[in-house]
Amino acid sequence: MHQISPPGAACRPPVRPPLKWAGGKRQLLPAIGRLYPERFGRYTEAFFGSGAVFFDLFASGRLAGRPARLCDVNPDLIGCYRTLRDYPDQVIAALEELAREYRKHGERCYYDVRDRRFNPARAVITAGEDANPRTAADAYTPGLAAMLIFLNRTGFNGLFRLNRSGGFNVPVGRYADPRICDPAHLRAVADTFASQEISLELQSFDTTLATAGEGDFVYCDPPYAPLSRTSSFASYTADGFGTADQARLQQAVIGACGRGATVILSNSSAPEILELYSAPDARRVGLVVHRVPARRSINSRALSRGPVDELLISNVGATLDMIQPVVLQAQMSSRSGRRA
């Protein structure tokens, strides 16, 4: 059954995402917001990541009284968020200690945490005889969560990247004075996740979308299809996210739309994505492709971070004409002196 957001629903103080995440959607929120449905019952994200869209909806009051399922296949992400939700004081205390250590030792501290602490501790919960993604997420400790936040705040562009062996291998970032620990912000995030209607779920997009139907509002922000051979970044898990996964996602989205769900999906403007969502079966369920300008943000060369088109794909009957998302203007030269 559809619900209507109450007129003048109280807005909460905005809470920014707790992690930086490749492909984060803060700059596209003005465009995505134009596609938010007026009526929906349950909210679902199939690729939660940093959760920029969720935090925007939560702050606006649109999720008041509605359940929200925040799903991702990355056990580190879900494990970190659940641990922050359940043990905020312990996570903050451990993160404050790491921040003090980083101020003393800088880059040396980063690699010590990454290689001698985080990866070995992570290997214990991911490589054991009975280990699997679910047990890994459940086994996350406040210390591990603090290290993941620390590496996210001090690593290159806030990336989460795993090598073929499953080890975190992001190099140190170029920040003069990164903001590593903001206790008030982290407690606000923990309180948000602890809201009664919100669940953090470790599961694949297939499983997530298979249960979406009438009255649901679903947002999908998968790893983007590369625009070139050198632009691919999909190593959020050791298995990556390739062409076959994009095709499976398209079918899962079509299925959810066919069952009555409202879906918004973001992706690159790669030809394969245009072809998938312009196909007859996608059009039959009302999916429309919108182009919006954005800015690259994970290329290691600052001059390669220029404007590009991204796609918003949805079965919402709205137009995005004249919408200009907030484009990130900073270049690498100015970022080096900016607080992360």
Sine and cosine of phi, psi and omega as CSV:
sin_phi,cos_phi,sin_psi,cos_psi,sin_omega,cos_omega
0.00,0.00,0.74,-0.68,0.00,-1.00
-0.96,0.29,0.56,-0.83,0.14,-0.99
-0.87,-0.50,0.42,-0.91,0.00,-1.00
-0.93,-0.37,0.74,-0.67,0.08,-1.00
-0.87,0.49,0.80,-0.60,-0.05,-1.00
-0.89,0.45,0.68,-0.73,0.01,-1.00
-0.84,0.54,0.71,-0.70,0.04,-1.00
0.93,0.37,0.41,0.91,0.01,-1.00
-0.82,0.58,0.69,-0.72,-0.08,-1.00
-0.88,0.48,0.76,-0.65,0.07,-1.00
-1.00,0.03,0.63,-0.78,0.04,-1.00
-1.00,-0.03,0.39,-0.92,0.13,-0.99
-0.84,0.53,0.71,-0.70,-0.05,-1.00
-0.89,0.45,0.64,-0.77,0.08,-1.00
-0.88,-0.48,0.87,-0.49,-0.02,-1.00
-0.98,0.20,0.39,-0.92,0.01,-1.00
-0.84,0.55,0.56,-0.83,-0.03,-1.00
-0.97,0.23,-0.39,0.92,-0.01,-1.00
-0.83,-0.55,0.56,-0.83,0.25,-0.97
-0.98,0.21,0.56,-0.83,-0.08,-1.00
-0.53,-0.85,0.72,-0.69,0.03,-1.00
-0.82,0.58,0.78,-0.62,-0.01,-1.00
0.99,0.15,0.22,0.98,0.04,-1.00
-0.80,0.60,0.53,-0.85,-0.22,-0.98
-0.97,-0.23,0.29,0.96,-0.06,-1.00
-0.87,0.49,-0.62,0.79,-0.05,-1.00
-0.95,0.31,-0.34,0.94,-0.02,-1.00
-0.99,-0.17,0.04,1.00,-0.07,-1.00
-0.85,0.53,-0.62,0.78,0.04,-1.00
-0.85,0.53,-0.60,0.80,0.02,-1.00
-0.97,0.23,-0.71,0.71,0.00,-1.00
-0.88,0.47,-0.62,0.78,-0.01,-1.00
-0.87,0.49,-0.47,0.88,0.04,-1.00
-0.92,0.38,-0.33,0.95,-0.03,-1.00
-0.99,-0.17,-0.06,1.00,0.02,-1.00
-0.85,0.53,0.76,-0.66,0.04,-1.00
-0.95,0.32,0.54,-0.84,0.04,-1.00
-0.96,0.29,-0.50,0.86,-0.07,-1.00
-0.83,-0.56,0.77,-0.64,0.14,-0.99
-0.24,-0.97,0.31,-0.95,0.01,-1.00
-0.98,-0.22,-0.92,0.40,-0.05,-1.00
-0.95,-0.32,0.61,-0.79,0.07,-1.00
-0.96,-0.28,0.66,-0.75,-0.02,-1.00
-0.67,-0.75,0.70,-0.72,0.21,-0.98
-0.90,-0.43,0.73,-0.68,-0.04,-1.00
-0.99,-0.10,-0.31,0.95,0.05,-1.00
-0.70,-0.72,1.00,0.09,-0.25,-0.97
-0.93,0.38,-0.71,0.70,0.04,-1.00
0.83,0.55,-0.78,-0.63,0.01,-1.00
-0.99,0.17,-0.32,0.95,0.07,-1.00
0.98,0.21,0.47,0.88,-0.06,-1.00
-0.86,0.52,-0.65,0.76,-0.02,-1.00
-0.93,0.37,-0.69,0.72,0.05,-1.00
-0.84,0.54,-0.75,0.66,-0.04,-1.00
-0.91,0.42,-0.53,0.85,0.07,-1.00
-0.92,0.39,-0.72,0.70,0.03,-1.00
-0.89,0.45,-0.67,0.74,-0.03,-1.00
-0.90,0.44,-0.71,0.71,-0.02,-1.00
-0.91,0.41,-0.54,0.84,-0.04,-1.00
-0.98,0.21,-0.15,0.99,-0.03,-1.00
1.00,0.08,0.04,1.00,-0.05,-1.00
-0.94,0.34,-0.33,0.94,-0.01,-1.00
-0.99,-0.10,0.03,1.00,-0.04,-1.00
-0.85,0.53,0.83,-0.56,0.04,-1.00
0.98,0.22,0.09,1.00,-0.02,-1.00
-0.92,-0.40,0.61,-0.79,0.11,-0.99
-0.95,0.31,0.54,-0.84,0.06,-1.00
-0.74,-0.68,0.81,-0.58,0.05,-1.00
-0.96,-0.27,0.90,-0.44,-0.04,-1.00
-0.95,-0.32,0.96,-0.28,-0.20,-0.98
-0.88,-0.48,0.57,-0.82,0.10,-0.99
-0.36,-0.93,0.43,-0.90,-0.01,-1.00
-1.00,0.00,-0.11,0.99,-0.06,-1.00
-1.00,0.08,0.93,-0.36,-0.06,-1.00
-0.93,0.38,-0.47,0.88,0.05,-1.00
-0.92,0.40,-0.69,0.73,0.00,-1.00
-0.89,0.46,-0.80,0.60,-0.02,-1.00
-0.91,0.41,-0.65,0.76,0.03,-1.00
-0.88,0.47,-0.67,0.74,0.03,-1.00
-0.90,0.45,-0.74,0.67,-0.04,-1.00
-0.91,0.41,-0.66,0.75,0.03,-1.00
-0.90,0.43,-0.64,0.77,-0.02,-1.00
-0.92,0.38,-0.66,0.75,0.08,-1.00
-0.88,0.48,-0.65,0.76,0.03,-1.00
-0.88,0.48,-0.68,0.73,-0.15,-0.99
-1.00,0.01,-0.46,0.89,-0.08,-1.00
-0.71,-0.71,0.83,0.55,-0.10,-1.00
-0.87,0.49,-0.64,0.77,-0.04,-1.00
-0.90,0.44,-0.66,0.75,-0.01,-1.00
-0.93,0.38,-0.64,0.77,0.03,-1.00
-0.90,0.44,-0.70,0.71,-0.02,-1.00
-0.89,0.45,-0.68,0.73,0.00,-1.00
-0.87,0.48,-0.70,0.71,0.01,-1.00
-0.92,0.40,-0.61,0.79,-0.01,-1.00
-0.94,0.34,-0.61,0.79,0.05,-1.00
-0.88,0.47,-0.62,0.79,0.05,-1.00
-0.91,0.42,-0.66,0.75,0.05,-1.00
-0.90,0.44,-0.61,0.79,0.02,-1.00
-0.90,0.44,-0.66,0.75,0.03,-1.00
-0.89,0.45,-0.67,0.75,0.00,-1.00
-0.90,0.43,-0.64,0.77,-0.01,-1.00
-0.91,0.41,-0.62,0.78,0.01,-1.00
-0.89,0.46,-0.48,0.88,0.01,-1.00
-0.99,0.13,-0.65,0.76,-0.20,-0.98
-0.88,-0.48,-0.16,0.99,0.10,-0.99
0.83,0.55,-0.79,-0.61,-0.10,-1.00
-0.83,0.55,-0.61,0.79,0.00,-1.00
-0.87,0.49,-0.62,0.78,0.05,-1.00
-0.90,0.44,-0.68,0.74,-0.03,-1.00
-0.84,0.55,-0.78,0.63,-0.07,-1.00
-0.95,0.32,-0.48,0.88,0.08,-1.00
-0.92,0.40,-0.69,0.72,0.03,-1.00
-0.91,0.42,-0.71,0.70,-0.05,-1.00
-0.90,0.43,-0.77,0.64,-0.20,-0.98
-1.00,-0.04,-0.50,0.87,-0.11,-0.99
-0.96,-0.29,-0.17,0.99,-0.02,-1.00
-0.82,-0.57,-0.88,0.48,-0.11,-0.99
-0.91,0.42,-0.82,0.57,-0.06,-1.00
-0.88,0.47,-0.70,0.72,0.07,-1.00
-0.89,0.47,-0.67,0.74,0.01,-1.00
-0.92,0.40,-0.60,0.80,0.02,-1.00
-0.93,0.37,-0.60,0.80,0.00,-1.00
-0.89,0.46,-0.53,0.85,0.00,-1.00
-0.89,0.47,-0.62,0.79,-0.07,-1.00
-1.00,-0.05,-0.16,0.99,-0.03,-1.00
-0.93,-0.38,-0.26,0.96,-0.11,-0.99
-0.88,-0.48,0.13,0.99,0.01,-1.00
-0.94,0.33,0.18,-0.98,-0.05,-1.00
-0.87,0.50,-0.60,0.80,-0.02,-1.00
-0.97,-0.24,0.21,0.98,-0.11,-0.99
-0.96,0.29,0.60,-0.80,0.15,-0.99
-0.43,-0.90,0.19,-0.98,-0.05,-1.00
-0.81,0.59,-0.62,0.79,-0.04,-1.00
-0.92,0.39,-0.70,0.71,0.02,-1.00
-0.93,0.37,-0.53,0.85,0.04,-1.00
-0.89,0.45,-0.70,0.71,0.03,-1.00
-0.90,0.44,-0.67,0.74,-0.01,-1.00
-0.92,0.38,-0.45,0.89,-0.07,-1.00
-1.00,0.03,0.01,1.00,0.01,-1.00
-0.88,0.48,0.69,-0.72,-0.01,-1.00
-0.94,-0.35,0.28,-0.96,0.10,-1.00
-0.83,0.56,-0.58,0.81,0.04,-1.00
-0.91,0.42,-0.69,0.72,0.04,-1.00
-0.90,0.43,-0.69,0.73,0.01,-1.00
-0.88,0.48,-0.68,0.74,0.02,-1.00
-0.89,0.45,-0.65,0.76,0.02,-1.00
-0.91,0.41,-0.63,0.78,0.02,-1.00
-0.90,0.43,-0.69,0.73,0.04,-1.00
-0.89,0.46,-0.68,0.73,0.02,-1.00
-0.86,0.51,-0.76,0.65,-0.01,-1.00
-0.90,0.44,-0.58,0.82,0.04,-1.00
-0.91,0.40,-0.63,0.78,-0.05,-1.00
-0.98,0.18,-0.37,0.93,-0.08,-1.00
-0.90,-0.44,-0.17,0.98,0.01,-1.00
-0.99,0.13,0.18,-0.98,-0.06,-1.00
-0.87,0.49,0.89,-0.45,0.08,-1.00
0.82,0.57,0.32,0.95,0.02,-1.00
0.92,0.39,0.42,0.91,-0.05,-1.00
-0.95,0.31,0.49,-0.87,0.27,-0.96
-0.89,-0.45,0.93,-0.37,-0.08,-1.00
-0.66,-0.75,0.71,-0.71,0.03,-1.00
-0.91,-0.42,0.60,-0.80,0.10,-1.00
-0.99,0.12,-0.02,-1.00,-0.07,-1.00
-0.89,0.46,-0.42,0.91,0.02,-1.00
-1.00,0.07,-0.01,1.00,0.02,-1.00
1.00,0.07,0.23,0.97,0.01,-1.00
-1.00,-0.06,0.62,-0.78,0.06,-1.00
-0.94,0.34,0.82,-0.57,-0.13,-0.99
-0.74,-0.67,0.42,0.91,0.01,-1.00
-0.96,0.29,0.74,-0.68,0.03,-1.00
-0.97,0.25,0.21,-0.98,0.01,-1.00
-0.90,0.43,0.53,-0.85,0.04,-1.00
-1.00,0.04,0.13,-0.99,-0.03,-1.00
-0.96,-0.29,0.98,0.21,-0.03,-1.00
-0.84,-0.54,0.75,-0.67,0.01,-1.00
-0.96,0.28,-0.63,0.77,-0.08,-1.00
-0.48,-0.87,0.95,0.32,-0.06,-1.00
-0.92,0.40,0.59,-0.81,0.09,-1.00
-1.00,0.09,0.97,-0.24,-0.12,-0.99
-1.00,-0.01,-0.69,0.72,-0.07,-1.00
-0.75,-0.66,0.86,-0.50,0.08,-1.00
-0.84,-0.55,1.00,-0.02,-0.12,-0.99
-0.83,0.56,-0.67,0.74,-0.02,-1.00
-0.89,0.45,-0.66,0.75,0.02,-1.00
-0.91,0.42,-0.72,0.69,-0.03,-1.00
-0.90,0.44,-0.60,0.80,0.05,-1.00
-0.93,0.37,-0.59,0.81,0.04,-1.00
-0.91,0.42,-0.64,0.77,0.06,-1.00
-0.90,0.44,-0.71,0.70,0.00,-1.00
-0.87,0.50,-0.68,0.74,0.03,-1.00
-0.89,0.45,-0.63,0.78,0.02,-1.00
-0.89,0.45,-0.75,0.67,0.00,-1.00
-0.90,0.43,-0.45,0.89,-0.04,-1.00
-0.99,0.14,-0.06,1.00,0.03,-1.00
-0.84,0.55,0.62,-0.78,-0.17,-0.99
-0.85,0.53,-0.55,0.84,-0.11,-0.99
-1.00,0.08,-0.06,1.00,-0.16,-0.99
-0.97,-0.25,0.74,-0.67,0.07,-1.00
-0.82,-0.57,0.64,-0.77,0.07,-1.00
-0.96,-0.26,0.91,-0.41,-0.19,-0.98
-0.85,-0.53,0.75,-0.66,0.07,-1.00
-1.00,-0.03,0.97,-0.23,0.02,-1.00
-0.27,-0.96,0.34,-0.94,-0.04,-1.00
-0.96,0.28,0.31,-0.95,0.04,-1.00
-0.90,0.43,-0.53,0.85,0.02,-1.00
-0.86,0.51,-0.76,0.65,-0.01,-1.00
-0.91,0.42,-0.67,0.74,-0.03,-1.00
-0.88,0.47,-0.77,0.64,-0.08,-1.00
-0.96,0.27,-0.40,0.92,0.00,-1.00
-0.90,0.43,-0.38,0.92,-0.01,-1.00
-0.98,-0.18,0.05,1.00,-0.01,-1.00
-1.00,0.09,0.69,-0.73,-0.01,-1.00
-0.36,-0.93,-0.50,-0.87,-0.11,-0.99
-0.77,0.63,0.80,-0.60,0.06,-1.00
1.00,0.03,-0.16,0.99,-0.01,-1.00
-1.00,0.10,0.55,-0.84,0.15,-0.99
-0.90,-0.43,0.86,-0.51,-0.11,-0.99
-0.86,-0.51,0.74,-0.68,0.13,-0.99
-0.88,-0.47,0.74,-0.67,0.01,-1.00
-0.84,-0.54,0.82,-0.57,0.05,-1.00
-0.78,-0.63,0.96,0.28,-0.07,-1.00
-0.95,0.30,0.24,-0.97,0.22,-0.98
-0.81,0.59,0.73,-0.68,-0.12,-0.99
-0.95,0.30,0.58,-0.82,0.17,-0.99
-0.92,0.40,0.71,-0.71,-0.06,-1.00
-0.93,0.37,0.59,-0.81,0.09,-1.00
-0.99,0.11,-0.31,0.95,0.05,-1.00
-0.49,-0.87,0.16,-0.99,-0.02,-1.00
-0.89,0.45,-0.49,0.87,-0.07,-1.00
-1.00,-0.06,-0.06,1.00,-0.09,-1.00
-0.98,-0.18,0.03,1.00,-0.07,-1.00
-0.92,0.38,0.74,-0.68,0.17,-0.99
-0.59,-0.81,0.97,-0.24,-0.03,-1.00
-0.62,-0.78,0.40,0.92,-0.11,-0.99
-1.00,-0.03,0.70,0.71,0.08,-1.00
-0.94,0.34,-0.42,0.91,0.17,-0.98
-0.78,-0.63,0.28,-0.96,-0.05,-1.00
-0.89,0.45,-0.38,0.93,-0.05,-1.00
-1.00,0.08,-0.28,0.96,0.01,-1.00
0.96,0.28,-0.18,-0.98,-0.04,-1.00
-0.54,-0.84,0.95,-0.30,-0.15,-0.99
-0.91,-0.41,-0.26,-0.97,-0.08,-1.00
-0.86,0.51,-0.67,0.74,0.00,-1.00
-0.91,0.42,-0.58,0.82,0.04,-1.00
-0.92,0.39,-0.64,0.76,0.04,-1.00
-0.88,0.48,-0.63,0.77,0.02,-1.00
-0.93,0.38,-0.64,0.77,0.06,-1.00
-0.90,0.44,-0.63,0.78,0.03,-1.00
-0.90,0.44,-0.68,0.73,0.03,-1.00
-0.84,0.55,-0.69,0.72,0.00,-1.00
-0.92,0.39,-0.61,0.79,0.02,-1.00
-0.92,0.39,-0.63,0.78,0.04,-1.00
-0.91,0.42,-0.71,0.71,0.03,-1.00
-0.86,0.51,-0.67,0.74,0.03,-1.00
-0.88,0.48,-0.69,0.72,0.01,-1.00
-0.90,0.44,-0.68,0.74,0.04,-1.00
-0.88,0.47,-0.66,0.76,0.00,-1.00
-0.90,0.44,-0.43,0.90,0.04,-1.00
-1.00,0.00,0.05,1.00,0.10,-1.00
0.97,-0.24,0.10,1.00,0.02,-1.00
-0.98,0.20,0.48,-0.88,0.17,-0.98
-1.00,-0.08,0.81,-0.59,-0.11,-0.99
-0.81,-0.59,0.69,-0.72,0.21,-0.98
-0.85,-0.53,0.73,-0.68,0.02,-1.00
-0.74,-0.67,0.67,-0.74,0.08,-1.00
-0.92,-0.39,0.53,-0.85,0.03,-1.00
-0.25,-0.97,0.07,-1.00,0.06,-1.00
-0.96,0.26,0.15,-0.99,0.04,-1.00
-1.00,-0.07,0.48,0.88,0.05,-1.00
-0.87,0.50,0.57,-0.82,-0.02,-1.00
-0.80,0.59,-0.60,0.80,-0.03,-1.00
-0.91,0.42,-0.55,0.84,0.01,-1.00
-0.96,0.28,-0.67,0.74,0.07,-1.00
-0.85,0.53,-0.67,0.74,-0.01,-1.00
-0.92,0.39,-0.68,0.73,-0.02,-1.00
-0.87,0.49,-0.71,0.71,-0.15,-0.99
-0.99,-0.10,0.05,1.00,0.19,-0.98
-0.97,-0.23,0.02,1.00,-0.03,-1.00
-0.92,0.39,0.41,-0.91,-0.04,-1.00
-0.83,0.56,-0.65,0.76,-0.03,-1.00
-0.93,0.36,-0.48,0.88,0.09,-1.00
-0.95,0.31,-0.66,0.75,0.01,-1.00
-0.91,0.40,-0.56,0.83,-0.04,-1.00
-0.89,0.46,-0.50,0.87,0.01,-1.00
-1.00,-0.09,0.20,0.98,0.13,-0.99
1.00,0.00,0.19,0.98,-0.02,-1.00
-0.96,0.28,0.74,-0.68,0.00,-1.00
-0.82,-0.57,0.65,-0.76,-0.01,-1.00
-0.99,-0.15,0.82,-0.58,0.07,-1.00
-0.91,-0.41,0.69,-0.73,0.12,-0.99
-0.99,-0.13,0.71,-0.71,0.07,-1.00
-0.70,-0.71,0.58,-0.81,0.02,-1.00
-0.98,0.19,0.61,-0.79,0.04,-1.00
-0.58,-0.82,-0.18,-0.98,0.01,-1.00
-0.71,-0.71,0.71,-0.70,0.10,-0.99
-0.86,0.50,0.58,-0.81,-0.02,-1.00
-0.70,-0.71,-0.02,1.00,-0.01,-1.00
-0.88,-0.48,0.03,1.00,0.04,-1.00
-0.93,0.36,0.68,-0.73,-0.04,-1.00
-0.95,0.31,-0.30,0.95,0.03,-1.00
-0.99,-0.16,0.86,-0.51,-0.06,-1.00
-0.85,0.53,-0.60,0.80,-0.05,-1.00
-0.94,0.34,-0.22,0.97,0.01,-1.00
-1.00,-0.08,0.17,0.99,-0.05,-1.00
-0.98,-0.19,0.63,0.77,-0.04,-1.00
-0.99,0.14,0.01,-1.00,-0.01,-1.00
-0.90,0.43,0.64,-0.77,0.11,-0.99
-0.65,-0.76,0.33,-0.94,0.13,-0.99
-0.99,0.11,0.69,-0.73,0.22,-0.98
-0.90,-0.44,0.24,-0.97,-0.04,-1.00
-0.92,-0.39,0.68,-0.73,0.26,-0.97
-0.91,-0.41,0.83,-0.56,-0.09,-1.00
-0.87,-0.49,0.81,-0.59,-0.10,-1.00
-0.41,-0.91,0.38,-0.92,0.14,-0.99
-0.98,-0.19,0.31,0.95,0.10,-0.99
-0.99,0.13,0.73,-0.68,0.00,-1.00
-0.99,0.14,0.97,0.23,-0.01,-1.00
-0.64,-0.77,0.32,-0.95,0.04,-1.00
-0.92,-0.40,0.54,-0.84,0.03,-1.00
-0.94,-0.33,0.34,0.94,0.02,-1.00
-0.85,0.52,0.67,-0.74,0.09,-1.00
0.94,0.33,0.12,0.99,0.06,-1.00
-1.00,0.08,0.82,-0.57,0.04,-1.00
-0.88,-0.47,0.97,-0.25,0.02,-1.00
-0.86,0.51,0.38,-0.93,0.08,-1.00
-0.93,0.36,0.89,-0.45,-0.05,-1.00
-0.99,-0.13,0.74,-0.67,0.01,-1.00
-0.94,0.35,0.84,-0.53,-0.10,-0.99
-1.00,-0.09,-0.39,0.92,-0.13,-0.99
-0.91,0.42,0.67,-0.74,0.11,-0.99
-0.98,-0.21,0.17,-0.98,-0.07,-1.00
-0.84,0.55,-0.60,0.80,-0.06,-1.00
-0.90,0.44,-0.57,0.82,-0.01,-1.00
-1.00,0.06,-0.42,0.91,-0.02,-1.00
-0.93,0.38,-0.48,0.88,-0.09,-1.00
-0.88,0.48,-0.44,0.90,0.00,-1.00
-0.97,-0.25,0.07,1.00,-0.05,-1.00
-1.00,-0.05,0.54,-0.84,0.10,-1.00
-0.92,0.39,0.75,-0.67,0.00,-1.00
-0.96,0.29,0.00,0.00,0.00,0.00
